[in-house]
Amino acid sequence: MSTTIVWFRQDLRLLDNPSLRAAEALGLPVIPIYLWAPKEEGSWPMGGASRWWLHHSLSALSESLKGIGLSLIIRAGNSVQELTAIIKASKAKHLVFSRRYEPEGMLQERAVESQMTTLGIDCQSFNSSLLFDPREVMSGKGTPFKVFTPFWKACLKSRLIELPTIAKPLLKPALRSPSSLKIEQLDLLPRIHWADGIGKAWVPGETGAQTSLQVFAKSVLDEYSETRNLPSLEGTSRLSPHLHFGEISPRQIWEVTAENPMTLSAQSRTGMATYPKEIGWREFAYHLMFHFPFTTNKPLRTEFSKFPWKTRKSALLAWERGSTGFPIVDAGMRQLWEMGWMHNRVRMIVASFLVKHLLISWQQGAKWFWDTLVDADLASNTLGWQWVAGCGADAAPYFRIFNPVLQGEKFDPDGRYVRRWIPELTKMPKRWVHRPWEASPADQKSCGLSRKSPYVSPIVDLREGRDAALQAYQSMKERR
């Protein structure tokens, strides 16, 4: 009897999964598979924190599939070769999968689709990770958008958002399953125990995603517009890693967080007016990456290819380790290392500090985030770093330079966030917690700070760093 292959990619869930719905409609026995093909990821192979998440997400998916009578087949190697082998062994006639929109992901699926055509296999792909396929929303001139506001307005006018399916699919297991690796054989987990803090902070998998959504909707959403910029509070959704791995769909999130999810009308509750726009920014990030794939490594604004970035290995290392001497920057970088995640406001602060006060390229920062974030998403990571660096679409002007002291005092006024992640400053008076180098020797001594401490002698003078950034920007303009 013929079978249907369901190829899981970044859609590691049962609910609201178009591929599973298509397999259910075909009515044939199903073989669900996951292919680990790191050599097909190009210049952005999955980072360490994401690999940790993937291991646990696959484990959760495997258990969920067992609950509906299916076994997840794990393979590693070349996607075309592995799929071909599975199809021939199972005599499958259908392949269904969810699309990816990264450049390498699209190359991968084009190669697979070509091979399926050669084999005479019915091949169907679906958009399961976005509200709008990047091909759907274009400007009135038929060109891609480069500014968020008109892009999002076009999205909201384009059509209604389809509500998610809430029933688990009814699928028939194949009588014989192909051979499978164990998840542990993919060697995704770190060999040293740096991920212990990540494990305490997160519950990967579809159940964890649904729990996070419900907690956010019940306890955070109403105050989101006021609390989302305060890193000391649990004021954000923390859904980004679940979204990236497809443990939850954006439609599921939209249904819960938008007051009128079908019509996309303006919301009356402030949280419901603010948070859906964050989903819109994610859509915009994928729109840009799809239409301008070179931006994953190069600036969208090509004049920035002439920007005089500096090579400062010791400064980059201090930034990565959270030892720059600027408390809000260091707190963010230590949070990132400990739990594989950083508050969004702090992401902007640490990124601005790297590219503007230290004049280290945005690509260097993007690589570090890519390796250490559990929500390392190529589209969002690229958008965020190019926005801060001033070289992307709808970017902040280069001369907008965040002052980490003023940012800390504004968004962490009591120093709660800083003290949580920088124990050296636990006893520092509130007045000096964001500028400890200005504290009296007695206050510095009470915190155990030596003269060599970065909190007594930060790695850069803020005014000098700002002036150097503006001079570098001016020199780039003169080279045009």
Order of alpha helices (4+ residues) and beta strands (2+ residues): beta-alpha-beta-alpha-beta-alpha-beta-alpha-beta-alpha-beta-alpha-alpha-alpha-alpha-alpha-alpha-alpha-alpha-alpha-alpha-alpha-alpha-alpha-alpha-alpha
